[in-house]
Amino acid sequence: MLQRLVAADPAAWTADVPAVLAALVLPGLGAFYLAAATAAARHPEAFPAGAAFVVLAARAAL
C-alpha cells in the first residue's frame, strides 16, 4: 500500500522524510516507506529536497 501511495505522488511523499517517518511511528512501517521512497527515486520529481537529505533523514530515524 505504501509503495502505491508513494508512487502516486513521489514529490509529496519525499518532501519531508523525517515527518513521514515520525507519523508512521512503527519501525516496520518506516522500513516499508523507505523502500517505497527508494523505488520512487526513478522519477525525476522525487526528492525535491535532494537525495542526500533523504539518506540523512533515514539514518537519523534508525
mmCIF file of the N, C-alpha and C atoms, coordinates in Angstrom:
data_MODEL
# 
_entry.id   MODEL 
# 
loop_
_atom_site.group_PDB 
_atom_site.id 
_atom_site.type_symbol 
_atom_site.label_atom_id 
_atom_site.label_alt_id 
_atom_site.label_comp_id 
_atom_site.label_asym_id 
_atom_site.label_entity_id 
_atom_site.label_seq_id 
_atom_site.pdbx_PDB_ins_code 
_atom_site.Cartn_x 
_atom_site.Cartn_y 
_atom_site.Cartn_z 
_atom_site.occupancy 
_atom_site.B_iso_or_equiv 
_atom_site.pdbx_formal_charge 
_atom_site.auth_seq_id 
_atom_site.auth_comp_id 
_atom_site.auth_asym_id 
_atom_site.auth_atom_id 
_atom_site.pdbx_PDB_model_num 
ATOM 1   N N  . MET A 1 1  ? 0.823  -1.183 0.000   1.00 0.00 ? 1  MET A N  1 
ATOM 2   C CA . MET A 1 1  ? 0.000  0.000  0.000   1.00 0.00 ? 1  MET A CA 1 
ATOM 3   C C  . MET A 1 1  ? 0.876  1.259  0.000   1.00 0.00 ? 1  MET A C  1 
ATOM 4   N N  . LEU A 1 2  ? 1.899  1.265  0.852   1.00 0.00 ? 2  LEU A N  1 
ATOM 5   C CA . LEU A 1 2  ? 2.788  2.435  0.890   1.00 0.00 ? 2  LEU A CA 1 
ATOM 6   C C  . LEU A 1 2  ? 3.485  2.650  -0.446  1.00 0.00 ? 2  LEU A C  1 
ATOM 7   N N  . GLN A 1 3  ? 3.860  1.560  -1.116  1.00 0.00 ? 3  GLN A N  1 
ATOM 8   C CA . GLN A 1 3  ? 4.507  1.713  -2.415  1.00 0.00 ? 3  GLN A CA 1 
ATOM 9   C C  . GLN A 1 3  ? 3.580  2.392  -3.408  1.00 0.00 ? 3  GLN A C  1 
ATOM 10  N N  . ARG A 1 4  ? 2.317  2.037  -3.397  1.00 0.00 ? 4  ARG A N  1 
ATOM 11  C CA . ARG A 1 4  ? 1.353  2.662  -4.317  1.00 0.00 ? 4  ARG A CA 1 
ATOM 12  C C  . ARG A 1 4  ? 1.149  4.128  -3.975  1.00 0.00 ? 4  ARG A C  1 
ATOM 13  N N  . LEU A 1 5  ? 1.054  4.437  -2.687  1.00 0.00 ? 5  LEU A N  1 
ATOM 14  C CA . LEU A 1 5  ? 0.868  5.828  -2.277  1.00 0.00 ? 5  LEU A CA 1 
ATOM 15  C C  . LEU A 1 5  ? 2.060  6.691  -2.677  1.00 0.00 ? 5  LEU A C  1 
ATOM 16  N N  . VAL A 1 6  ? 3.252  6.204  -2.395  1.00 0.00 ? 6  VAL A N  1 
ATOM 17  C CA . VAL A 1 6  ? 4.460  6.965  -2.724  1.00 0.00 ? 6  VAL A CA 1 
ATOM 18  C C  . VAL A 1 6  ? 4.610  7.099  -4.238  1.00 0.00 ? 6  VAL A C  1 
ATOM 19  N N  . ALA A 1 7  ? 4.340  6.025  -4.957  1.00 0.00 ? 7  ALA A N  1 
ATOM 20  C CA . ALA A 1 7  ? 4.462  6.066  -6.427  1.00 0.00 ? 7  ALA A CA 1 
ATOM 21  C C  . ALA A 1 7  ? 3.456  7.036  -7.049  1.00 0.00 ? 7  ALA A C  1 
ATOM 22  N N  . ALA A 1 8  ? 2.305  7.206  -6.413  1.00 0.00 ? 8  ALA A N  1 
ATOM 23  C CA . ALA A 1 8  ? 1.285  8.100  -6.958  1.00 0.00 ? 8  ALA A CA 1 
ATOM 24  C C  . ALA A 1 8  ? 1.713  9.564  -6.915  1.00 0.00 ? 8  ALA A C  1 
ATOM 25  N N  . ASP A 1 9  ? 2.500  9.934  -5.912  1.00 0.00 ? 9  ASP A N  1 
ATOM 26  C CA . ASP A 1 9  ? 2.957  11.326 -5.783  1.00 0.00 ? 9  ASP A CA 1 
ATOM 27  C C  . ASP A 1 9  ? 4.296  11.354 -5.050  1.00 0.00 ? 9  ASP A C  1 
ATOM 28  N N  . PRO A 1 10 ? 5.378  10.922 -5.723  1.00 0.00 ? 10 PRO A N  1 
ATOM 29  C CA . PRO A 1 10 ? 6.671  10.814 -5.053  1.00 0.00 ? 10 PRO A CA 1 
ATOM 30  C C  . PRO A 1 10 ? 7.167  12.128 -4.458  1.00 0.00 ? 10 PRO A C  1 
ATOM 31  N N  . ALA A 1 11 ? 6.930  13.224 -5.128  1.00 0.00 ? 11 ALA A N  1 
ATOM 32  C CA . ALA A 1 11 ? 7.426  14.511 -4.611  1.00 0.00 ? 11 ALA A CA 1 
ATOM 33  C C  . ALA A 1 11 ? 6.775  14.848 -3.274  1.00 0.00 ? 11 ALA A C  1 
ATOM 34  N N  . ALA A 1 12 ? 5.491  14.602 -3.150  1.00 0.00 ? 12 ALA A N  1 
ATOM 35  C CA . ALA A 1 12 ? 4.793  14.898 -1.893  1.00 0.00 ? 12 ALA A CA 1 
ATOM 36  C C  . ALA A 1 12 ? 5.255  13.983 -0.765  1.00 0.00 ? 12 ALA A C  1 
ATOM 37  N N  . TRP A 1 13 ? 5.482  12.721 -1.082  1.00 0.00 ? 13 TRP A N  1 
ATOM 38  C CA . TRP A 1 13 ? 5.860  11.759 -0.054  1.00 0.00 ? 13 TRP A CA 1 
ATOM 39  C C  . TRP A 1 13 ? 7.328  11.850 0.349   1.00 0.00 ? 13 TRP A C  1 
ATOM 40  N N  . THR A 1 14 ? 8.145  12.526 -0.452  1.00 0.00 ? 14 THR A N  1 
ATOM 41  C CA . THR A 1 14 ? 9.572  12.607 -0.120  1.00 0.00 ? 14 THR A CA 1 
ATOM 42  C C  . THR A 1 14 ? 10.010 14.020 0.232   1.00 0.00 ? 14 THR A C  1 
ATOM 43  N N  . ALA A 1 15 ? 9.079  14.963 0.289   1.00 0.00 ? 15 ALA A N  1 
ATOM 44  C CA . ALA A 1 15 ? 9.433  16.347 0.601   1.00 0.00 ? 15 ALA A CA 1 
ATOM 45  C C  . ALA A 1 15 ? 9.890  16.509 2.046   1.00 0.00 ? 15 ALA A C  1 
ATOM 46  N N  . ASP A 1 16 ? 9.311  15.746 2.964   1.00 0.00 ? 16 ASP A N  1 
ATOM 47  C CA . ASP A 1 16 ? 9.669  15.852 4.382   1.00 0.00 ? 16 ASP A CA 1 
ATOM 48  C C  . ASP A 1 16 ? 9.749  14.454 4.982   1.00 0.00 ? 16 ASP A C  1 
ATOM 49  N N  . VAL A 1 17 ? 10.833 13.768 4.686   1.00 0.00 ? 17 VAL A N  1 
ATOM 50  C CA . VAL A 1 17 ? 11.014 12.379 5.112   1.00 0.00 ? 17 VAL A CA 1 
ATOM 51  C C  . VAL A 1 17 ? 10.951 12.236 6.632   1.00 0.00 ? 17 VAL A C  1 
ATOM 52  N N  . PRO A 1 18 ? 11.613 13.088 7.411   1.00 0.00 ? 18 PRO A N  1 
ATOM 53  C CA . PRO A 1 18 ? 11.527 12.920 8.870   1.00 0.00 ? 18 PRO A CA 1 
ATOM 54  C C  . PRO A 1 18 ? 10.086 12.994 9.390   1.00 0.00 ? 18 PRO A C  1 
ATOM 55  N N  . ALA A 1 19 ? 9.278  13.866 8.828   1.00 0.00 ? 19 ALA A N  1 
ATOM 56  C CA . ALA A 1 19 ? 7.886  13.983 9.268   1.00 0.00 ? 19 ALA A CA 1 
ATOM 57  C C  . ALA A 1 19 ? 7.096  12.724 8.930   1.00 0.00 ? 19 ALA A C  1 
ATOM 58  N N  . VAL A 1 20 ? 7.328  12.166 7.751   1.00 0.00 ? 20 VAL A N  1 
ATOM 59  C CA . VAL A 1 20 ? 6.618  10.941 7.369   1.00 0.00 ? 20 VAL A CA 1 
ATOM 60  C C  . VAL A 1 20 ? 7.047  9.796  8.278   1.00 0.00 ? 20 VAL A C  1 
ATOM 61  N N  . LEU A 1 21 ? 8.347  9.664  8.515   1.00 0.00 ? 21 LEU A N  1 
ATOM 62  C CA . LEU A 1 21 ? 8.820  8.595  9.398   1.00 0.00 ? 21 LEU A CA 1 
ATOM 63  C C  . LEU A 1 21 ? 8.246  8.744  10.803  1.00 0.00 ? 21 LEU A C  1 
ATOM 64  N N  . ALA A 1 22 ? 8.176  9.962  11.308  1.00 0.00 ? 22 ALA A N  1 
ATOM 65  C CA . ALA A 1 22 ? 7.611  10.194 12.636  1.00 0.00 ? 22 ALA A CA 1 
ATOM 66  C C  . ALA A 1 22 ? 6.127  9.846  12.663  1.00 0.00 ? 22 ALA A C  1 
ATOM 67  N N  . ALA A 1 23 ? 5.412  10.171 11.601  1.00 0.00 ? 23 ALA A N  1 
ATOM 68  C CA . ALA A 1 23 ? 3.975  9.886  11.544  1.00 0.00 ? 23 ALA A CA 1 
ATOM 69  C C  . ALA A 1 23 ? 3.692  8.386  11.449  1.00 0.00 ? 23 ALA A C  1 
ATOM 70  N N  . LEU A 1 24 ? 4.576  7.654  10.816  1.00 0.00 ? 24 LEU A N  1 
ATOM 71  C CA . LEU A 1 24 ? 4.368  6.213  10.679  1.00 0.00 ? 24 LEU A CA 1 
ATOM 72  C C  . LEU A 1 24 ? 4.613  5.470  11.988  1.00 0.00 ? 24 LEU A C  1 
ATOM 73  N N  . VAL A 1 25 ? 5.380  6.046  12.885  1.00 0.00 ? 25 VAL A N  1 
ATOM 74  C CA . VAL A 1 25 ? 5.656  5.560  14.242  1.00 0.00 ? 25 VAL A CA 1 
ATOM 75  C C  . VAL A 1 25 ? 6.369  4.203  14.264  1.00 0.00 ? 25 VAL A C  1 
ATOM 76  N N  . LEU A 1 26 ? 5.755  3.163  13.738  1.00 0.00 ? 26 LEU A N  1 
ATOM 77  C CA . LEU A 1 26 ? 6.325  1.820  13.831  1.00 0.00 ? 26 LEU A CA 1 
ATOM 78  C C  . LEU A 1 26 ? 7.538  1.669  12.913  1.00 0.00 ? 26 LEU A C  1 
ATOM 79  N N  . PRO A 1 27 ? 8.637  1.128  13.436  1.00 0.00 ? 27 PRO A N  1 
ATOM 80  C CA . PRO A 1 27 ? 9.841  0.967  12.608  1.00 0.00 ? 27 PRO A CA 1 
ATOM 81  C C  . PRO A 1 27 ? 9.591  0.144  11.347  1.00 0.00 ? 27 PRO A C  1 
ATOM 82  N N  . GLY A 1 28 ? 8.735  -0.866 11.428  1.00 0.00 ? 28 GLY A N  1 
ATOM 83  C CA . GLY A 1 28 ? 8.437  -1.680 10.251  1.00 0.00 ? 28 GLY A CA 1 
ATOM 84  C C  . GLY A 1 28 ? 7.789  -0.872 9.148   1.00 0.00 ? 28 GLY A C  1 
ATOM 85  N N  . LEU A 1 29 ? 6.873  0.008  9.521   1.00 0.00 ? 29 LEU A N  1 
ATOM 86  C CA . LEU A 1 29 ? 6.241  0.875  8.523   1.00 0.00 ? 29 LEU A CA 1 
ATOM 87  C C  . LEU A 1 29 ? 7.250  1.844  7.934   1.00 0.00 ? 29 LEU A C  1 
ATOM 88  N N  . GLY A 1 30 ? 8.151  2.341  8.772   1.00 0.00 ? 30 GLY A N  1 
ATOM 89  C CA . GLY A 1 30 ? 9.203  3.231  8.280   1.00 0.00 ? 30 GLY A CA 1 
ATOM 90  C C  . GLY A 1 30 ? 10.089 2.535  7.267   1.00 0.00 ? 30 GLY A C  1 
ATOM 91  N N  . ALA A 1 31 ? 10.394 1.270  7.516   1.00 0.00 ? 31 ALA A N  1 
ATOM 92  C CA . ALA A 1 31 ? 11.217 0.499  6.572   1.00 0.00 ? 31 ALA A CA 1 
ATOM 93  C C  . ALA A 1 31 ? 10.496 0.321  5.243   1.00 0.00 ? 31 ALA A C  1 
ATOM 94  N N  . PHE A 1 32 ? 9.196  0.017  5.291   1.00 0.00 ? 32 PHE A N  1 
ATOM 95  C CA . PHE A 1 32 ? 8.422  -0.113 4.052   1.00 0.00 ? 32 PHE A CA 1 
ATOM 96  C C  . PHE A 1 32 ? 8.364  1.215  3.317   1.00 0.00 ? 32 PHE A C  1 
ATOM 97  N N  . TYR A 1 33 ? 8.213  2.296  4.062   1.00 0.00 ? 33 TYR A N  1 
ATOM 98  C CA . TYR A 1 33 ? 8.175  3.628  3.435   1.00 0.00 ? 33 TYR A CA 1 
ATOM 99  C C  . TYR A 1 33 ? 9.506  3.933  2.760   1.00 0.00 ? 33 TYR A C  1 
ATOM 100 N N  . LEU A 1 34 ? 10.625 3.658  3.431   1.00 0.00 ? 34 LEU A N  1 
ATOM 101 C CA . LEU A 1 34 ? 11.932 3.935  2.838   1.00 0.00 ? 34 LEU A CA 1 
ATOM 102 C C  . LEU A 1 34 ? 12.151 3.091  1.582   1.00 0.00 ? 34 LEU A C  1 
ATOM 103 N N  . ALA A 1 35 ? 11.667 1.860  1.595   1.00 0.00 ? 35 ALA A N  1 
ATOM 104 C CA . ALA A 1 35 ? 11.761 1.017  0.388   1.00 0.00 ? 35 ALA A CA 1 
ATOM 105 C C  . ALA A 1 35 ? 10.935 1.620  -0.742  1.00 0.00 ? 35 ALA A C  1 
ATOM 106 N N  . ALA A 1 36 ? 9.748  2.108  -0.410  1.00 0.00 ? 36 ALA A N  1 
ATOM 107 C CA . ALA A 1 36 ? 8.898  2.726  -1.432  1.00 0.00 ? 36 ALA A CA 1 
ATOM 108 C C  . ALA A 1 36 ? 9.524  4.020  -1.951  1.00 0.00 ? 36 ALA A C  1 
ATOM 109 N N  . ALA A 1 37 ? 10.128 4.790  -1.067  1.00 0.00 ? 37 ALA A N  1 
ATOM 110 C CA . ALA A 1 37 ? 10.778 6.033  -1.484  1.00 0.00 ? 37 ALA A CA 1 
ATOM 111 C C  . ALA A 1 37 ? 11.973 5.728  -2.379  1.00 0.00 ? 37 ALA A C  1 
ATOM 112 N N  . THR A 1 38 ? 12.682 4.654  -2.081  1.00 0.00 ? 38 THR A N  1 
ATOM 113 C CA . THR A 1 38 ? 13.811 4.249  -2.917  1.00 0.00 ? 38 THR A CA 1 
ATOM 114 C C  . THR A 1 38 ? 13.322 3.883  -4.316  1.00 0.00 ? 38 THR A C  1 
ATOM 115 N N  . ALA A 1 39 ? 12.220 3.159  -4.385  1.00 0.00 ? 39 ALA A N  1 
ATOM 116 C CA . ALA A 1 39 ? 11.662 2.796  -5.688  1.00 0.00 ? 39 ALA A CA 1 
ATOM 117 C C  . ALA A 1 39 ? 11.203 4.041  -6.447  1.00 0.00 ? 39 ALA A C  1 
ATOM 118 N N  . ALA A 1 40 ? 10.703 5.024  -5.727  1.00 0.00 ? 40 ALA A N  1 
ATOM 119 C CA . ALA A 1 40 ? 10.218 6.255  -6.356  1.00 0.00 ? 40 ALA A CA 1 
ATOM 120 C C  . ALA A 1 40 ? 11.353 7.124  -6.872  1.00 0.00 ? 40 ALA A C  1 
ATOM 121 N N  . ALA A 1 41 ? 12.566 6.844  -6.469  1.00 0.00 ? 41 ALA A N  1 
ATOM 122 C CA . ALA A 1 41 ? 13.713 7.662  -6.877  1.00 0.00 ? 41 ALA A CA 1 
ATOM 123 C C  . ALA A 1 41 ? 13.935 7.640  -8.385  1.00 0.00 ? 41 ALA A C  1 
ATOM 124 N N  . ARG A 1 42 ? 13.299 6.717  -9.072  1.00 0.00 ? 42 ARG A N  1 
ATOM 125 C CA . ARG A 1 42 ? 13.423 6.673  -10.540 1.00 0.00 ? 42 ARG A CA 1 
ATOM 126 C C  . ARG A 1 42 ? 12.728 7.848  -11.206 1.00 0.00 ? 42 ARG A C  1 
ATOM 127 N N  . HIS A 1 43 ? 11.842 8.501  -10.483 1.00 0.00 ? 43 HIS A N  1 
ATOM 128 C CA . HIS A 1 43 ? 11.089 9.624  -11.041 1.00 0.00 ? 43 HIS A CA 1 
ATOM 129 C C  . HIS A 1 43 ? 11.863 10.922 -10.848 1.00 0.00 ? 43 HIS A C  1 
ATOM 130 N N  . PRO A 1 44 ? 11.967 11.749 -11.873 1.00 0.00 ? 44 PRO A N  1 
ATOM 131 C CA . PRO A 1 44 ? 12.760 12.973 -11.762 1.00 0.00 ? 44 PRO A CA 1 
ATOM 132 C C  . PRO A 1 44 ? 12.224 13.953 -10.719 1.00 0.00 ? 44 PRO A C  1 
ATOM 133 N N  . GLU A 1 45 ? 10.933 13.913 -10.406 1.00 0.00 ? 45 GLU A N  1 
ATOM 134 C CA . GLU A 1 45 ? 10.380 14.859 -9.431  1.00 0.00 ? 45 GLU A CA 1 
ATOM 135 C C  . GLU A 1 45 ? 10.514 14.375 -7.985  1.00 0.00 ? 45 GLU A C  1 
ATOM 136 N N  . ALA A 1 46 ? 10.976 13.145 -7.802  1.00 0.00 ? 46 ALA A N  1 
ATOM 137 C CA . ALA A 1 46 ? 11.154 12.621 -6.450  1.00 0.00 ? 46 ALA A CA 1 
ATOM 138 C C  . ALA A 1 46 ? 12.278 13.365 -5.743  1.00 0.00 ? 46 ALA A C  1 
ATOM 139 N N  . PHE A 1 47 ? 12.165 13.428 -4.447  1.00 0.00 ? 47 PHE A N  1 
ATOM 140 C CA . PHE A 1 47 ? 13.171 14.041 -3.586  1.00 0.00 ? 47 PHE A CA 1 
ATOM 141 C C  . PHE A 1 47 ? 13.446 15.500 -3.931  1.00 0.00 ? 47 PHE A C  1 
ATOM 142 N N  . PRO A 1 48 ? 12.431 16.360 -3.794  1.00 0.00 ? 48 PRO A N  1 
ATOM 143 C CA . PRO A 1 48 ? 12.633 17.778 -4.091  1.00 0.00 ? 48 PRO A CA 1 
ATOM 144 C C  . PRO A 1 48 ? 13.696 18.428 -3.205  1.00 0.00 ? 48 PRO A C  1 
ATOM 145 N N  . ALA A 1 49 ? 13.922 17.884 -2.033  1.00 0.00 ? 49 ALA A N  1 
ATOM 146 C CA . ALA A 1 49 ? 14.948 18.428 -1.136  1.00 0.00 ? 49 ALA A CA 1 
ATOM 147 C C  . ALA A 1 49 ? 16.315 17.791 -1.397  1.00 0.00 ? 49 ALA A C  1 
ATOM 148 N N  . GLY A 1 50 ? 16.378 16.845 -2.313  1.00 0.00 ? 50 GLY A N  1 
ATOM 149 C CA . GLY A 1 50 ? 17.633 16.186 -2.650  1.00 0.00 ? 50 GLY A CA 1 
ATOM 150 C C  . GLY A 1 50 ? 17.741 14.811 -2.017  1.00 0.00 ? 50 GLY A C  1 
ATOM 151 N N  . ALA A 1 51 ? 18.371 13.909 -2.711  1.00 0.00 ? 51 ALA A N  1 
ATOM 152 C CA . ALA A 1 51 ? 18.503 12.533 -2.223  1.00 0.00 ? 51 ALA A CA 1 
ATOM 153 C C  . ALA A 1 51 ? 19.347 12.458 -0.959  1.00 0.00 ? 51 ALA A C  1 
ATOM 154 N N  . ALA A 1 52 ? 20.352 13.297 -0.837  1.00 0.00 ? 52 ALA A N  1 
ATOM 155 C CA . ALA A 1 52 ? 21.194 13.278 0.358   1.00 0.00 ? 52 ALA A CA 1 
ATOM 156 C C  . ALA A 1 52 ? 20.369 13.592 1.600   1.00 0.00 ? 52 ALA A C  1 
ATOM 157 N N  . PHE A 1 53 ? 19.417 14.503 1.475   1.00 0.00 ? 53 PHE A N  1 
ATOM 158 C CA . PHE A 1 53 ? 18.535 14.837 2.585   1.00 0.00 ? 53 PHE A CA 1 
ATOM 159 C C  . PHE A 1 53 ? 17.763 13.611 3.043   1.00 0.00 ? 53 PHE A C  1 
ATOM 160 N N  . VAL A 1 54 ? 17.287 12.805 2.094   1.00 0.00 ? 54 VAL A N  1 
ATOM 161 C CA . VAL A 1 54 ? 16.521 11.604 2.422   1.00 0.00 ? 54 VAL A CA 1 
ATOM 162 C C  . VAL A 1 54 ? 17.402 10.584 3.128   1.00 0.00 ? 54 VAL A C  1 
ATOM 163 N N  . VAL A 1 55 ? 18.607 10.401 2.638   1.00 0.00 ? 55 VAL A N  1 
ATOM 164 C CA . VAL A 1 55 ? 19.535 9.452  3.261   1.00 0.00 ? 55 VAL A CA 1 
ATOM 165 C C  . VAL A 1 55 ? 19.840 9.870  4.693   1.00 0.00 ? 55 VAL A C  1 
ATOM 166 N N  . LEU A 1 56 ? 20.103 11.134 4.916   1.00 0.00 ? 56 LEU A N  1 
ATOM 167 C CA . LEU A 1 56 ? 20.377 11.607 6.277   1.00 0.00 ? 56 LEU A CA 1 
ATOM 168 C C  . LEU A 1 56 ? 19.173 11.456 7.186   1.00 0.00 ? 56 LEU A C  1 
ATOM 169 N N  . ALA A 1 57 ? 17.990 11.707 6.672   1.00 0.00 ? 57 ALA A N  1 
ATOM 170 C CA . ALA A 1 57 ? 16.776 11.540 7.467   1.00 0.00 ? 57 ALA A CA 1 
ATOM 171 C C  . ALA A 1 57 ? 16.552 10.080 7.827   1.00 0.00 ? 57 ALA A C  1 
ATOM 172 N N  . ALA A 1 58 ? 16.780 9.196  6.870   1.00 0.00 ? 58 ALA A N  1 
ATOM 173 C CA . ALA A 1 58 ? 16.620 7.767  7.136   1.00 0.00 ? 58 ALA A CA 1 
ATOM 174 C C  . ALA A 1 58 ? 17.621 7.301  8.175   1.00 0.00 ? 58 ALA A C  1 
ATOM 175 N N  . ARG A 1 59 ? 18.831 7.769  8.060   1.00 0.00 ? 59 ARG A N  1 
ATOM 176 C CA . ARG A 1 59 ? 19.877 7.384  9.017   1.00 0.00 ? 59 ARG A CA 1 
ATOM 177 C C  . ARG A 1 59 ? 19.536 7.883  10.416  1.00 0.00 ? 59 ARG A C  1 
ATOM 178 N N  . ALA A 1 60 ? 19.026 9.078  10.516  1.00 0.00 ? 60 ALA A N  1 
ATOM 179 C CA . ALA A 1 60 ? 18.657 9.636  11.812  1.00 0.00 ? 60 ALA A CA 1 
ATOM 180 C C  . ALA A 1 60 ? 17.484 8.894  12.434  1.00 0.00 ? 60 ALA A C  1 
ATOM 181 N N  . ALA A 1 61 ? 16.630 8.314  11.599  1.00 0.00 ? 61 ALA A N  1 
ATOM 182 C CA . ALA A 1 61 ? 15.457 7.595  12.105  1.00 0.00 ? 61 ALA A CA 1 
ATOM 183 C C  . ALA A 1 61 ? 15.808 6.232  12.670  1.00 0.00 ? 61 ALA A C  1 
ATOM 184 N N  . LEU A 1 62 ? 16.967 5.700  12.313  1.00 0.00 ? 62 LEU A N  1 
ATOM 185 C CA . LEU A 1 62 ? 17.357 4.364  12.774  1.00 0.00 ? 62 LEU A CA 1 
ATOM 186 C C  . LEU A 1 62 ? 17.805 4.355  14.203  1.00 0.00 ? 62 LEU A C  1 
# 
